[in-house]
Amino acid sequence: MAWTFNGTLLTSPFSRNWSALSGPHGNGHLPGGNYRIGRAHRWAQNEAAYTDPNGLCWFCPLVPDFGTSRTGLGIHPDGNVPGTEGCIGIQGIITETCLLDLQRSRGEILIVKY
């Protein structure tokens, strides 16, 4: 089972999806291709860019299955100015279900296709 991201919607293999955005800041949107899902974890610190409106702060790293010079890619709540610097930013108030699904999916594949 794989996760998918099409530029506006992140979909889990557990039949859930979330509005999401990648870019346009920094190096732009997340490059298309396949990624391994890393260990999703909550952050104790309140980093505004990774915190949803309910105060939940978290990050899930993504490891590209292809060559790229891009680093620090991941999935997280889109917490301040709309958009990201290349990650997938989950839109909306409640992001905990996304975090929980990502924690269950460590090592699985995310397919990014625009």
Jmol script that loads the backbone (N, CA, C; Angstrom):
load data "model"
ATOM      1  N   MET A   1       0.846  -1.179   0.000  1.00  0.00           N
ATOM      2  CA  MET A   1       0.000   0.000   0.000  1.00  0.00           C
ATOM      3  C   MET A   1       0.888   1.238   0.000  1.00  0.00           C
ATOM      4  N   ALA A   2       0.475   2.240  -0.766  1.00  0.00           N
ATOM      5  CA  ALA A   2       1.278   3.453  -0.872  1.00  0.00           C
ATOM      6  C   ALA A   2       0.434   4.686  -0.565  1.00  0.00           C
ATOM      7  N   TRP A   3       1.112   5.711  -0.093  1.00  0.00           N
ATOM      8  CA  TRP A   3       0.547   7.041   0.059  1.00  0.00           C
ATOM      9  C   TRP A   3       0.676   7.744  -1.289  1.00  0.00           C
ATOM     10  N   THR A   4      -0.173   8.762  -1.535  1.00  0.00           N
ATOM     11  CA  THR A   4      -0.049   9.558  -2.750  1.00  0.00           C
ATOM     12  C   THR A   4      -0.221  11.038  -2.422  1.00  0.00           C
ATOM     13  N   PHE A   5       0.443  11.872  -3.229  1.00  0.00           N
ATOM     14  CA  PHE A   5       0.283  13.326  -3.147  1.00  0.00           C
ATOM     15  C   PHE A   5       0.243  13.862  -4.564  1.00  0.00           C
ATOM     16  N   ASN A   6      -0.822  14.642  -4.872  1.00  0.00           N
ATOM     17  CA  ASN A   6      -0.994  15.160  -6.232  1.00  0.00           C
ATOM     18  C   ASN A   6      -0.832  16.679  -6.335  1.00  0.00           C
ATOM     19  N   GLY A   7      -0.362  17.308  -5.283  1.00  0.00           N
ATOM     20  CA  GLY A   7      -0.188  18.753  -5.283  1.00  0.00           C
ATOM     21  C   GLY A   7      -1.213  19.484  -4.440  1.00  0.00           C
ATOM     22  N   THR A   8      -2.364  18.859  -4.220  1.00  0.00           N
ATOM     23  CA  THR A   8      -3.407  19.472  -3.390  1.00  0.00           C
ATOM     24  C   THR A   8      -4.013  18.504  -2.380  1.00  0.00           C
ATOM     25  N   LEU A   9      -3.743  17.213  -2.528  1.00  0.00           N
ATOM     26  CA  LEU A   9      -4.363  16.214  -1.666  1.00  0.00           C
ATOM     27  C   LEU A   9      -3.346  15.121  -1.316  1.00  0.00           C
ATOM     28  N   LEU A  10      -3.171  14.872  -0.008  1.00  0.00           N
ATOM     29  CA  LEU A  10      -2.356  13.767   0.487  1.00  0.00           C
ATOM     30  C   LEU A  10      -3.318  12.652   0.883  1.00  0.00           C
ATOM     31  N   THR A  11      -3.091  11.452   0.340  1.00  0.00           N
ATOM     32  CA  THR A  11      -3.991  10.322   0.590  1.00  0.00           C
ATOM     33  C   THR A  11      -3.219   9.177   1.215  1.00  0.00           C
ATOM     34  N   SER A  12      -3.770   8.638   2.309  1.00  0.00           N
ATOM     35  CA  SER A  12      -3.147   7.505   2.992  1.00  0.00           C
ATOM     36  C   SER A  12      -3.740   6.199   2.472  1.00  0.00           C
ATOM     37  N   PRO A  13      -3.039   5.081   2.682  1.00  0.00           N
ATOM     38  CA  PRO A  13      -3.591   3.784   2.292  1.00  0.00           C
ATOM     39  C   PRO A  13      -4.710   3.329   3.229  1.00  0.00           C
ATOM     40  N   PHE A  14      -5.024   4.154   4.244  1.00  0.00           N
ATOM     41  CA  PHE A  14      -6.078   3.827   5.202  1.00  0.00           C
ATOM     42  C   PHE A  14      -7.380   4.539   4.849  1.00  0.00           C
ATOM     43  N   SER A  15      -7.517   4.942   3.577  1.00  0.00           N
ATOM     44  CA  SER A  15      -8.734   5.585   3.052  1.00  0.00           C
ATOM     45  C   SER A  15      -9.028   6.937   3.703  1.00  0.00           C
ATOM     46  N   ARG A  16      -7.973   7.681   4.031  1.00  0.00           N
ATOM     47  CA  ARG A  16      -8.141   9.045   4.534  1.00  0.00           C
ATOM     48  C   ARG A  16      -7.322   9.979   3.662  1.00  0.00           C
ATOM     49  N   ASN A  17      -7.773  11.236   3.581  1.00  0.00           N
ATOM     50  CA  ASN A  17      -6.999  12.218   2.836  1.00  0.00           C
ATOM     51  C   ASN A  17      -7.099  13.579   3.497  1.00  0.00           C
ATOM     52  N   TRP A  18      -6.125  14.429   3.168  1.00  0.00           N
ATOM     53  CA  TRP A  18      -6.012  15.756   3.755  1.00  0.00           C
ATOM     54  C   TRP A  18      -5.653  16.755   2.669  1.00  0.00           C
ATOM     55  N   SER A  19      -6.233  17.941   2.756  1.00  0.00           N
ATOM     56  CA  SER A  19      -5.806  19.030   1.879  1.00  0.00           C
ATOM     57  C   SER A  19      -4.369  19.352   2.237  1.00  0.00           C
ATOM     58  N   ALA A  20      -3.543  19.557   1.224  1.00  0.00           N
ATOM     59  CA  ALA A  20      -2.119  19.793   1.459  1.00  0.00           C
ATOM     60  C   ALA A  20      -1.550  20.678   0.362  1.00  0.00           C
ATOM     61  N   LEU A  21      -0.406  21.287   0.679  1.00  0.00           N
ATOM     62  CA  LEU A  21       0.253  22.202  -0.237  1.00  0.00           C
ATOM     63  C   LEU A  21       1.752  21.970  -0.154  1.00  0.00           C
ATOM     64  N   SER A  22       2.432  22.076  -1.290  1.00  0.00           N
ATOM     65  CA  SER A  22       3.889  21.999  -1.313  1.00  0.00           C
ATOM     66  C   SER A  22       4.417  23.203  -2.078  1.00  0.00           C
ATOM     67  N   GLY A  23       5.443  23.880  -1.520  1.00  0.00           N
ATOM     68  CA  GLY A  23       5.966  25.101  -2.139  1.00  0.00           C
ATOM     69  C   GLY A  23       5.037  26.252  -1.817  1.00  0.00           C
ATOM     70  N   PRO A  24       5.149  27.383  -2.376  1.00  0.00           N
ATOM     71  CA  PRO A  24       6.052  27.804  -3.442  1.00  0.00           C
ATOM     72  C   PRO A  24       7.333  28.439  -2.915  1.00  0.00           C
ATOM     73  N   HIS A  25       7.542  28.422  -1.606  1.00  0.00           N
ATOM     74  CA  HIS A  25       8.684  29.110  -1.000  1.00  0.00           C
ATOM     75  C   HIS A  25       9.969  28.293  -1.163  1.00  0.00           C
ATOM     76  N   GLY A  26      11.109  28.905  -0.842  1.00  0.00           N
ATOM     77  CA  GLY A  26      12.390  28.203  -0.883  1.00  0.00           C
ATOM     78  C   GLY A  26      12.682  27.677  -2.281  1.00  0.00           C
ATOM     79  N   ASN A  27      12.868  26.357  -2.390  1.00  0.00           N
ATOM     80  CA  ASN A  27      13.162  25.727  -3.683  1.00  0.00           C
ATOM     81  C   ASN A  27      11.913  25.268  -4.417  1.00  0.00           C
ATOM     82  N   GLY A  28      10.751  25.719  -3.975  1.00  0.00           N
ATOM     83  CA  GLY A  28       9.506  25.341  -4.647  1.00  0.00           C
ATOM     84  C   GLY A  28       8.936  24.043  -4.125  1.00  0.00           C
ATOM     85  N   HIS A  29       8.041  23.455  -4.921  1.00  0.00           N
ATOM     86  CA  HIS A  29       7.322  22.261  -4.462  1.00  0.00           C
ATOM     87  C   HIS A  29       8.224  21.032  -4.408  1.00  0.00           C
ATOM     88  N   LEU A  30       7.733  20.029  -3.691  1.00  0.00           N
ATOM     89  CA  LEU A  30       8.403  18.745  -3.561  1.00  0.00           C
ATOM     90  C   LEU A  30       8.543  18.118  -4.950  1.00  0.00           C
ATOM     91  N   PRO A  31       9.738  17.660  -5.338  1.00  0.00           N
ATOM     92  CA  PRO A  31       9.888  17.030  -6.648  1.00  0.00           C
ATOM     93  C   PRO A  31       9.024  15.775  -6.771  1.00  0.00           C
ATOM     94  N   GLY A  32       8.511  15.548  -7.964  1.00  0.00           N
ATOM     95  CA  GLY A  32       7.755  14.328  -8.228  1.00  0.00           C
ATOM     96  C   GLY A  32       8.653  13.111  -8.111  1.00  0.00           C
ATOM     97  N   GLY A  33       8.082  11.982  -7.741  1.00  0.00           N
ATOM     98  CA  GLY A  33       8.825  10.732  -7.613  1.00  0.00           C
ATOM     99  C   GLY A  33       8.372   9.947  -6.400  1.00  0.00           C
ATOM    100  N   ASN A  34       9.130   8.912  -6.065  1.00  0.00           N
ATOM    101  CA  ASN A  34       8.806   8.052  -4.928  1.00  0.00           C
ATOM    102  C   ASN A  34       9.708   8.371  -3.746  1.00  0.00           C
ATOM    103  N   TYR A  35       9.125   8.318  -2.545  1.00  0.00           N
ATOM    104  CA  TYR A  35       9.831   8.613  -1.309  1.00  0.00           C
ATOM    105  C   TYR A  35       9.530   7.526  -0.287  1.00  0.00           C
ATOM    106  N   ARG A  36      10.481   7.220   0.578  1.00  0.00           N
ATOM    107  CA  ARG A  36      10.254   6.362   1.740  1.00  0.00           C
ATOM    108  C   ARG A  36       9.796   7.259   2.886  1.00  0.00           C
ATOM    109  N   ILE A  37       8.806   6.801   3.611  1.00  0.00           N
ATOM    110  CA  ILE A  37       8.294   7.543   4.759  1.00  0.00           C
ATOM    111  C   ILE A  37       9.143   7.207   5.977  1.00  0.00           C
ATOM    112  N   GLY A  38       9.678   8.237   6.604  1.00  0.00           N
ATOM    113  CA  GLY A  38      10.526   8.071   7.779  1.00  0.00           C
ATOM    114  C   GLY A  38       9.707   8.022   9.065  1.00  0.00           C
ATOM    115  N   ARG A  39      10.394   8.200  10.174  1.00  0.00           N
ATOM    116  CA  ARG A  39       9.758   8.130  11.502  1.00  0.00           C
ATOM    117  C   ARG A  39       9.065   9.448  11.824  1.00  0.00           C
ATOM    118  N   ALA A  40       7.746   9.441  11.821  1.00  0.00           N
ATOM    119  CA  ALA A  40       6.955  10.630  12.173  1.00  0.00           C
ATOM    120  C   ALA A  40       6.984  10.812  13.680  1.00  0.00           C
ATOM    121  N   HIS A  41       7.207  12.048  14.113  1.00  0.00           N
ATOM    122  CA  HIS A  41       7.287  12.292  15.550  1.00  0.00           C
ATOM    123  C   HIS A  41       6.760  13.676  15.914  1.00  0.00           C
ATOM    124  N   ARG A  42       6.225  13.742  17.122  1.00  0.00           N
ATOM    125  CA  ARG A  42       5.787  15.028  17.684  1.00  0.00           C
ATOM    126  C   ARG A  42       7.011  15.789  18.144  1.00  0.00           C
ATOM    127  N   TRP A  43       6.909  17.095  18.098  1.00  0.00           N
ATOM    128  CA  TRP A  43       7.957  17.960  18.631  1.00  0.00           C
ATOM    129  C   TRP A  43       7.440  18.615  19.887  1.00  0.00           C
ATOM    130  N   ALA A  44       8.243  18.602  20.931  1.00  0.00           N
ATOM    131  CA  ALA A  44       7.860  19.242  22.191  1.00  0.00           C
ATOM    132  C   ALA A  44       7.871  20.754  22.047  1.00  0.00           C
ATOM    133  N   GLN A  45       8.832  21.255  21.259  1.00  0.00           N
ATOM    134  CA  GLN A  45       8.886  22.705  21.051  1.00  0.00           C
ATOM    135  C   GLN A  45       7.769  23.123  20.114  1.00  0.00           C
ATOM    136  N   ASN A  46       7.360  24.352  20.216  1.00  0.00           N
ATOM    137  CA  ASN A  46       6.286  24.851  19.371  1.00  0.00           C
ATOM    138  C   ASN A  46       6.898  25.625  18.207  1.00  0.00           C
ATOM    139  N   GLU A  47       7.293  24.923  17.179  1.00  0.00           N
ATOM    140  CA  GLU A  47       7.851  25.519  15.967  1.00  0.00           C
ATOM    141  C   GLU A  47       6.682  25.930  15.072  1.00  0.00           C
ATOM    142  N   ALA A  48       6.462  27.220  14.912  1.00  0.00           N
ATOM    143  CA  ALA A  48       5.268  27.739  14.241  1.00  0.00           C
ATOM    144  C   ALA A  48       5.019  27.111  12.873  1.00  0.00           C
ATOM    145  N   ALA A  49       6.060  26.919  12.079  1.00  0.00           N
ATOM    146  CA  ALA A  49       5.878  26.391  10.726  1.00  0.00           C
ATOM    147  C   ALA A  49       5.370  24.948  10.723  1.00  0.00           C
ATOM    148  N   TYR A  50       5.556  24.214  11.832  1.00  0.00           N
ATOM    149  CA  TYR A  50       5.165  22.802  11.907  1.00  0.00           C
ATOM    150  C   TYR A  50       4.040  22.551  12.911  1.00  0.00           C
ATOM    151  N   THR A  51       3.291  23.580  13.268  1.00  0.00           N
ATOM    152  CA  THR A  51       2.249  23.472  14.293  1.00  0.00           C
ATOM    153  C   THR A  51       0.887  23.776  13.702  1.00  0.00           C
ATOM    154  N   ASP A  52      -0.082  22.893  13.961  1.00  0.00           N
ATOM    155  CA  ASP A  52      -1.441  23.157  13.466  1.00  0.00           C
ATOM    156  C   ASP A  52      -2.164  24.118  14.416  1.00  0.00           C
ATOM    157  N   PRO A  53      -3.333  24.616  14.032  1.00  0.00           N
ATOM    158  CA  PRO A  53      -4.055  25.583  14.876  1.00  0.00           C
ATOM    159  C   PRO A  53      -4.444  25.055  16.255  1.00  0.00           C
ATOM    160  N   ASN A  54      -4.443  23.730  16.444  1.00  0.00           N
ATOM    161  CA  ASN A  54      -4.739  23.140  17.756  1.00  0.00           C
ATOM    162  C   ASN A  54      -3.494  23.018  18.627  1.00  0.00           C
ATOM    163  N   GLY A  55      -2.331  23.444  18.114  1.00  0.00           N
ATOM    164  CA  GLY A  55      -1.103  23.406  18.894  1.00  0.00           C
ATOM    165  C   GLY A  55      -0.290  22.131  18.752  1.00  0.00           C
ATOM    166  N   LEU A  56      -0.691  21.228  17.857  1.00  0.00           N
ATOM    167  CA  LEU A  56       0.057  19.982  17.649  1.00  0.00           C
ATOM    168  C   LEU A  56       1.196  20.252  16.674  1.00  0.00           C
ATOM    169  N   CYS A  57       2.431  19.997  17.146  1.00  0.00           N
ATOM    170  CA  CYS A  57       3.642  20.249  16.364  1.00  0.00           C
ATOM    171  C   CYS A  57       4.290  18.910  16.027  1.00  0.00           C
ATOM    172  N   TRP A  58       4.494  18.636  14.719  1.00  0.00           N
ATOM    173  CA  TRP A  58       5.090  17.357  14.331  1.00  0.00           C
ATOM    174  C   TRP A  58       5.770  17.451  12.968  1.00  0.00           C
ATOM    175  N   PHE A  59       6.588  16.418  12.671  1.00  0.00           N
ATOM    176  CA  PHE A  59       7.309  16.347  11.402  1.00  0.00           C
ATOM    177  C   PHE A  59       7.531  14.886  11.043  1.00  0.00           C
ATOM    178  N   CYS A  60       7.407  14.582   9.753  1.00  0.00           N
ATOM    179  CA  CYS A  60       7.681  13.243   9.237  1.00  0.00           C
ATOM    180  C   CYS A  60       8.652  13.371   8.066  1.00  0.00           C
ATOM    181  N   PRO A  61       9.891  12.872   8.209  1.00  0.00           N
ATOM    182  CA  PRO A  61      10.856  12.989   7.115  1.00  0.00           C
ATOM    183  C   PRO A  61      10.509  12.091   5.935  1.00  0.00           C
ATOM    184  N   LEU A  62      10.890  12.559   4.756  1.00  0.00           N
ATOM    185  CA  LEU A  62      10.744  11.797   3.523  1.00  0.00           C
ATOM    186  C   LEU A  62      12.125  11.586   2.925  1.00  0.00           C
ATOM    187  N   VAL A  63      12.406  10.363   2.479  1.00  0.00           N
ATOM    188  CA  VAL A  63      13.685  10.022   1.878  1.00  0.00           C
ATOM    189  C   VAL A  63      13.446   9.695   0.410  1.00  0.00           C
ATOM    190  N   PRO A  64      13.965  10.517  -0.513  1.00  0.00           N
ATOM    191  CA  PRO A  64      13.746  10.269  -1.938  1.00  0.00           C
ATOM    192  C   PRO A  64      14.359   8.945  -2.390  1.00  0.00           C
ATOM    193  N   ASP A  65      13.653   8.241  -3.290  1.00  0.00           N
ATOM    194  CA  ASP A  65      14.176   7.018  -3.908  1.00  0.00           C
ATOM    195  C   ASP A  65      14.880   7.351  -5.222  1.00  0.00           C
ATOM    196  N   PHE A  66      15.336   8.587  -5.371  1.00  0.00           N
ATOM    197  CA  PHE A  66      15.996   9.043  -6.593  1.00  0.00           C
ATOM    198  C   PHE A  66      17.033  10.093  -6.207  1.00  0.00           C
ATOM    199  N   GLY A  67      17.933  10.388  -7.092  1.00  0.00           N
ATOM    200  CA  GLY A  67      18.968  11.366  -6.811  1.00  0.00           C
ATOM    201  C   GLY A  67      18.434  12.789  -6.818  1.00  0.00           C
ATOM    202  N   THR A  68      18.760  13.551  -5.786  1.00  0.00           N
ATOM    203  CA  THR A  68      18.394  14.957  -5.704  1.00  0.00           C
ATOM    204  C   THR A  68      19.325  15.641  -4.706  1.00  0.00           C
ATOM    205  N   SER A  69      19.532  16.922  -4.913  1.00  0.00           N
ATOM    206  CA  SER A  69      20.339  17.682  -3.954  1.00  0.00           C
ATOM    207  C   SER A  69      19.480  18.252  -2.835  1.00  0.00           C
ATOM    208  N   ARG A  70      18.156  18.066  -2.922  1.00  0.00           N
ATOM    209  CA  ARG A  70      17.240  18.587  -1.911  1.00  0.00           C
ATOM    210  C   ARG A  70      17.352  17.774  -0.625  1.00  0.00           C
ATOM    211  N   THR A  71      17.327  18.470   0.513  1.00  0.00           N
ATOM    212  CA  THR A  71      17.393  17.818   1.822  1.00  0.00           C
ATOM    213  C   THR A  71      16.321  18.406   2.728  1.00  0.00           C
ATOM    214  N   GLY A  72      16.075  17.753   3.859  1.00  0.00           N
ATOM    215  CA  GLY A  72      15.119  18.252   4.839  1.00  0.00           C
ATOM    216  C   GLY A  72      13.676  18.165   4.395  1.00  0.00           C
ATOM    217  N   LEU A  73      13.366  17.263   3.485  1.00  0.00           N
ATOM    218  CA  LEU A  73      12.012  17.122   2.965  1.00  0.00           C
ATOM    219  C   LEU A  73      11.158  16.313   3.931  1.00  0.00           C
ATOM    220  N   GLY A  74       9.876  16.654   4.010  1.00  0.00           N
ATOM    221  CA  GLY A  74       9.004  15.932   4.915  1.00  0.00           C
ATOM    222  C   GLY A  74       7.551  16.336   4.787  1.00  0.00           C
ATOM    223  N   ILE A  75       6.771  15.854   5.718  1.00  0.00           N
ATOM    224  CA  ILE A  75       5.342  16.169   5.832  1.00  0.00           C
ATOM    225  C   ILE A  75       5.136  16.763   7.213  1.00  0.00           C
ATOM    226  N   HIS A  76       4.364  17.843   7.298  1.00  0.00           N
ATOM    227  CA  HIS A  76       4.093  18.502   8.573  1.00  0.00           C
ATOM    228  C   HIS A  76       2.879  19.404   8.438  1.00  0.00           C
ATOM    229  N   PRO A  77       2.290  19.848   9.548  1.00  0.00           N
ATOM    230  CA  PRO A  77       1.219  20.840   9.452  1.00  0.00           C
ATOM    231  C   PRO A  77       1.759  22.114   8.802  1.00  0.00           C
ATOM    232  N   ASP A  78       0.931  22.781   8.027  1.00  0.00           N
ATOM    233  CA  ASP A  78       1.305  24.060   7.414  1.00  0.00           C
ATOM    234  C   ASP A  78       0.915  25.152   8.394  1.00  0.00           C
ATOM    235  N   GLY A  79       1.861  25.497   9.283  1.00  0.00           N
ATOM    236  CA  GLY A  79       1.529  26.259  10.465  1.00  0.00           C
ATOM    237  C   GLY A  79       1.548  27.763  10.438  1.00  0.00           C
ATOM    238  N   ASN A  80       2.226  28.410   9.512  1.00  0.00           N
ATOM    239  CA  ASN A  80       2.195  29.870   9.546  1.00  0.00           C
ATOM    240  C   ASN A  80       1.799  30.390   8.174  1.00  0.00           C
ATOM    241  N   VAL A  81       2.675  31.070   7.458  1.00  0.00           N
ATOM    242  CA  VAL A  81       2.337  31.561   6.122  1.00  0.00           C
ATOM    243  C   VAL A  81       1.999  30.358   5.247  1.00  0.00           C
ATOM    244  N   PRO A  82       0.874  30.369   4.536  1.00  0.00           N
ATOM    245  CA  PRO A  82       0.504  29.219   3.706  1.00  0.00           C
ATOM    246  C   PRO A  82       1.618  28.828   2.729  1.00  0.00           C
ATOM    247  N   GLY A  83       1.864  27.539   2.660  1.00  0.00           N
ATOM    248  CA  GLY A  83       2.883  27.008   1.782  1.00  0.00           C
ATOM    249  C   GLY A  83       4.087  26.516   2.557  1.00  0.00           C
ATOM    250  N   THR A  84       5.007  25.868   1.832  1.00  0.00           N
ATOM    251  CA  THR A  84       6.200  25.286   2.443  1.00  0.00           C
ATOM    252  C   THR A  84       7.421  25.628   1.596  1.00  0.00           C
ATOM    253  N   GLU A  85       8.579  25.204   2.071  1.00  0.00           N
ATOM    254  CA  GLU A  85       9.830  25.376   1.329  1.00  0.00           C
ATOM    255  C   GLU A  85      10.219  24.081   0.623  1.00  0.00           C
ATOM    256  N   GLY A  86       9.246  23.267   0.287  1.00  0.00           N
ATOM    257  CA  GLY A  86       9.506  22.014  -0.411  1.00  0.00           C
ATOM    258  C   GLY A  86       8.914  20.798   0.255  1.00  0.00           C
ATOM    259  N   CYS A  87       8.415  20.951   1.465  1.00  0.00           N
ATOM    260  CA  CYS A  87       7.741  19.844   2.163  1.00  0.00           C
ATOM    261  C   CYS A  87       6.284  19.769   1.717  1.00  0.00           C
ATOM    262  N   ILE A  88       5.556  18.833   2.295  1.00  0.00           N
ATOM    263  CA  ILE A  88       4.104  18.770   2.137  1.00  0.00           C
ATOM    264  C   ILE A  88       3.507  19.332   3.415  1.00  0.00           C
ATOM    265  N   GLY A  89       2.768  20.420   3.308  1.00  0.00           N
ATOM    266  CA  GLY A  89       2.135  21.063   4.447  1.00  0.00           C
ATOM    267  C   GLY A  89       0.665  20.696   4.525  1.00  0.00           C
ATOM    268  N   ILE A  90       0.270  20.053   5.611  1.00  0.00           N
ATOM    269  CA  ILE A  90      -1.124  19.647   5.812  1.00  0.00           C
ATOM    270  C   ILE A  90      -1.932  20.872   6.222  1.00  0.00           C
ATOM    271  N   GLN A  91      -3.003  21.145   5.493  1.00  0.00           N
ATOM    272  CA  GLN A  91      -3.866  22.287   5.743  1.00  0.00           C
ATOM    273  C   GLN A  91      -4.960  21.903   6.728  1.00  0.00           C
ATOM    274  N   GLY A  92      -5.444  22.871   7.487  1.00  0.00           N
ATOM    275  CA  GLY A  92      -6.603  22.632   8.335  1.00  0.00           C
ATOM    276  C   GLY A  92      -6.276  22.565   9.808  1.00  0.00           C
ATOM    277  N   ILE A  93      -7.328  22.421  10.570  1.00  0.00           N
ATOM    278  CA  ILE A  93      -7.234  22.500  12.019  1.00  0.00           C
ATOM    279  C   ILE A  93      -6.740  21.202  12.642  1.00  0.00           C
ATOM    280  N   ILE A  94      -7.239  20.068  12.179  1.00  0.00           N
ATOM    281  CA  ILE A  94      -6.923  18.795  12.810  1.00  0.00           C
ATOM    282  C   ILE A  94      -5.960  18.010  11.930  1.00  0.00           C
ATOM    283  N   THR A  95      -4.713  17.819  12.411  1.00  0.00           N
ATOM    284  CA  THR A  95      -3.717  17.061  11.650  1.00  0.00           C
ATOM    285  C   THR A  95      -3.291  15.780  12.364  1.00  0.00           C
ATOM    286  N   GLU A  96      -3.859  15.531  13.545  1.00  0.00           N
ATOM    287  CA  GLU A  96      -3.435  14.375  14.342  1.00  0.00           C
ATOM    288  C   GLU A  96      -3.690  13.049  13.633  1.00  0.00           C
ATOM    289  N   THR A  97      -4.796  12.925  12.895  1.00  0.00           N
ATOM    290  CA  THR A  97      -5.057  11.661  12.202  1.00  0.00           C
ATOM    291  C   THR A  97      -3.982  11.403  11.139  1.00  0.00           C
ATOM    292  N   CYS A  98      -3.511  12.451  10.501  1.00  0.00           N
ATOM    293  CA  CYS A  98      -2.430  12.292   9.527  1.00  0.00           C
ATOM    294  C   CYS A  98      -1.162  11.812  10.231  1.00  0.00           C
ATOM    295  N   LEU A  99      -0.804  12.450  11.336  1.00  0.00           N
ATOM    296  CA  LEU A  99       0.371  12.028  12.098  1.00  0.00           C
ATOM    297  C   LEU A  99       0.261  10.562  12.503  1.00  0.00           C
ATOM    298  N   LEU A 100      -0.878  10.151  13.022  1.00  0.00           N
ATOM    299  CA  LEU A 100      -1.054   8.764  13.465  1.00  0.00           C
ATOM    300  C   LEU A 100      -0.922   7.785  12.299  1.00  0.00           C
ATOM    301  N   ASP A 101      -1.498   8.121  11.140  1.00  0.00           N
ATOM    302  CA  ASP A 101      -1.360   7.258   9.963  1.00  0.00           C
ATOM    303  C   ASP A 101       0.093   7.182   9.511  1.00  0.00           C
ATOM    304  N   LEU A 102       0.810   8.312   9.534  1.00  0.00           N
ATOM    305  CA  LEU A 102       2.220   8.307   9.153  1.00  0.00           C
ATOM    306  C   LEU A 102       3.058   7.471  10.122  1.00  0.00           C
ATOM    307  N   GLN A 103       2.735   7.512  11.408  1.00  0.00           N
ATOM    308  CA  GLN A 103       3.460   6.698  12.384  1.00  0.00           C
ATOM    309  C   GLN A 103       3.271   5.207  12.120  1.00  0.00           C
ATOM    310  N   ARG A 104       2.125   4.836  11.588  1.00  0.00           N
ATOM    311  CA  ARG A 104       1.843   3.435  11.237  1.00  0.00           C
ATOM    312  C   ARG A 104       2.515   3.029   9.925  1.00  0.00           C
ATOM    313  N   SER A 105       2.999   4.012   9.153  1.00  0.00           N
ATOM    314  CA  SER A 105       3.459   3.769   7.781  1.00  0.00           C
ATOM    315  C   SER A 105       4.963   3.853   7.593  1.00  0.00           C
ATOM    316  N   ARG A 106       5.718   3.883   8.649  1.00  0.00           N
ATOM    317  CA  ARG A 106       7.164   4.033   8.536  1.00  0.00           C
ATOM    318  C   ARG A 106       7.736   3.006   7.564  1.00  0.00           C
ATOM    319  N   GLY A 107       8.521   3.489   6.599  1.00  0.00           N
ATOM    320  CA  GLY A 107       9.149   2.609   5.602  1.00  0.00           C
ATOM    321  C   GLY A 107       8.305   2.404   4.365  1.00  0.00           C
ATOM    322  N   GLU A 108       7.053   2.807   4.392  1.00  0.00           N
ATOM    323  CA  GLU A 108       6.212   2.660   3.206  1.00  0.00           C
ATOM    324  C   GLU A 108       6.550   3.735   2.180  1.00  0.00           C
ATOM    325  N   ILE A 109       5.920   3.679   1.039  1.00  0.00           N
ATOM    326  CA  ILE A 109       6.207   4.562  -0.090  1.00  0.00           C
ATOM    327  C   ILE A 109       5.164   5.680  -0.184  1.00  0.00           C
ATOM    328  N   LEU A 110       5.648   6.877  -0.513  1.00  0.00           N
ATOM    329  CA  LEU A 110       4.805   7.990  -0.903  1.00  0.00           C
ATOM    330  C   LEU A 110       5.086   8.254  -2.372  1.00  0.00           C
ATOM    331  N   ILE A 111       4.052   8.275  -3.192  1.00  0.00           N
ATOM    332  CA  ILE A 111       4.177   8.578  -4.613  1.00  0.00           C
ATOM    333  C   ILE A 111       3.718  10.015  -4.839  1.00  0.00           C
ATOM    334  N   VAL A 112       4.619  10.860  -5.327  1.00  0.00           N
ATOM    335  CA  VAL A 112       4.306  12.248  -5.620  1.00  0.00           C
ATOM    336  C   VAL A 112       4.205  12.388  -7.134  1.00  0.00           C
ATOM    337  N   LYS A 113       3.003  12.728  -7.607  1.00  0.00           N
ATOM    338  CA  LYS A 113       2.761  12.861  -9.045  1.00  0.00           C
ATOM    339  C   LYS A 113       1.815  14.026  -9.264  1.00  0.00           C
ATOM    340  N   TYR A 114       2.285  15.024 -10.004  1.00  0.00           N
ATOM    341  CA  TYR A 114       1.480  16.233 -10.255  1.00  0.00           C
ATOM    342  C   TYR A 114       0.729  16.121 -11.561  1.00  0.00           C
TER     343      TYR A 114
END
end "model"
wireframe off; spacefill off
backbone 0.3
color backbone group
